[in-house]
Amino acid sequence: MRQIVVSFAGLLLAAGCSSIFGPDQRSIILPISQVDAPSTVAPGASLNVTFTVQSGGCKRFVRLETTETDRVLTAVARGTEPTGKNVVCTTDIRYDKG
């Protein structure tokens, strides 16, 4: 009998948190908090850049979109966050490398 009660309580808890894992997500732009790149690059050489993206709580880092020309590299950090009701988020701040 005790197993049934524990299982039922777990089911209620999971049902109450279903909006956290559901498809109710919206796309957001996350802040890029740091850029690490060399100060100069030789013509024709590859450019290695590391971006640090701030996420956390309900905000999740998904991808880094970049566009480049001969002189300019533009980066946008894309992420998601839930939009449903009864969503519970942590207050942690994370820094993801992209």
Stockholm file with secondary structure:
# STOCKHOLM 1.0

chainA/1-98         MRQIVVSFAGLLLAAGCSSIFGPDQRSIILPISQVDAPSTVAPGASLNVTFTVQSGGCKRFVRLETTETDRVLTAVARGTEPTGKNVVCTTDIRYDKG
#=GR chainA/1-98 SS CHHHHHHHHHHHHHHHTHHHHSSCEEEEEECEEEEECCSCCCTTCCCCCEEEEEEBTTBEEEEEEEEECSSCEEEEEEEEEECSTTCCCCCCCEEEEC
#=GC SS_cons        CHHHHHHHHHHHHHHHTHHHHSSCEEEEEECEEEEECCSCCCTTCCCCCEEEEEEBTTBEEEEEEEEECSSCEEEEEEEEEECSTTCCCCCCCEEEEC
//
